Amino acid sequence: MSPTRFDGTQTQVVLRRLGAFRPLSGPAAAALDKAIRERILRLGGGQDLISEGDRPDRIRVVLSGWLARYKALEDGRRQIVNFVLPGEICDPYSYLLARMDHSIGTLTPIVYSEIERDRFEELVASDRTLAEAVWCEWLASNSIQREWTLNIGRRVALERVAHLLCEVFERLRSIGQVDGNSCTFPITQMDLADATGLSVVHLNRTLQELRAAGLIVLRERTLTIGDLDALESAGLFTPAYLHYAG
């Protein structure tokens, strides 16, 4: 299936993502599914979904494709501060602020939904399970941000990369988008370098170390993990900070 085609089933990834934090009631799931379907949009790769300085005035829900939150310096140097994966909500309460303090750009073509503020607030006010799931997703996003800060500030290069690969795999597994020990991994080495605070040369050397150890295979936009326990050990990774229920 093309990543820019909406086939009606992609709303399930959102329900599964939120359900990883709190089980949604039947009425809440149905209401959210209906709201998502009301406005489906597409955006190509390499474009900003929303830019630093923009006024955030609605909710954007990712149905397929990958994005990156990033900050950039005036000379063009970029730091990716998190990936936004299918099923995730882009800053559900950012409309409470006057301006965006970072940008969210597409790494691949995406399909997404826009929900107006009033509609969103009506949804979360009408069902406690949905309200708690959205809050938990937002809190988990903040937790991931803290882990990324630790990753860049204290882990060495091999630990940084191994940890990030483990995190992405776990986040995709929570929404049913892994196949055994393999998952889609459509990002470039430049993106991965910008996410780990490494040069492309250093990043490439680190990936070669992980390959040589038999821990990963990266081929044709797919990540295959040879030994998940060993990769987690190499990255000092524990998934508790992702805050999945159960």
Stockholm file with secondary structure:
# STOCKHOLM 1.0

chainA/1-246         MSPTRFDGTQTQVVLRRLGAFRPLSGPAAAALDKAIRERILRLGGGQDLISEGDRPDRIRVVLSGWLARYKALEDGRRQIVNFVLPGEICDPYSYLLARMDHSIGTLTPIVYSEIERDRFEELVASDRTLAEAVWCEWLASNSIQREWTLNIGRRVALERVAHLLCEVFERLRSIGQVDGNSCTFPITQMDLADATGLSVVHLNRTLQELRAAGLIVLRERTLTIGDLDALESAGLFTPAYLHYAG
#=GR chainA/1-246 SS CCTTCCCSCTHHHHHHHHHTTSCCCHHHHHHHHHHHHTSEEEECTTCEEECTTCCCCEEEEEEESCEEEEEECTTSCEEEEEEECTTCEECTTGGGSSSCSSEEEESSCEEEEEEEHHHHHHHHHHCHHHHHHHHHHHHHHHHHHHHHHHHHHHSCHHHHHHHHHHHHHHHHHTTTCEETTEEECCCCHHHHHHHHTCCHHHHHHHHHHHHHTTSEEEETTEEEESCHHHHHHHTTCCGGGGCCCC
#=GC SS_cons         CCTTCCCSCTHHHHHHHHHTTSCCCHHHHHHHHHHHHTSEEEECTTCEEECTTCCCCEEEEEEESCEEEEEECTTSCEEEEEEECTTCEECTTGGGSSSCSSEEEESSCEEEEEEEHHHHHHHHHHCHHHHHHHHHHHHHHHHHHHHHHHHHHHSCHHHHHHHHHHHHHHHHHTTTCEETTEEECCCCHHHHHHHHTCCHHHHHHHHHHHHHTTSEEEETTEEEESCHHHHHHHTTCCGGGGCCCC
//
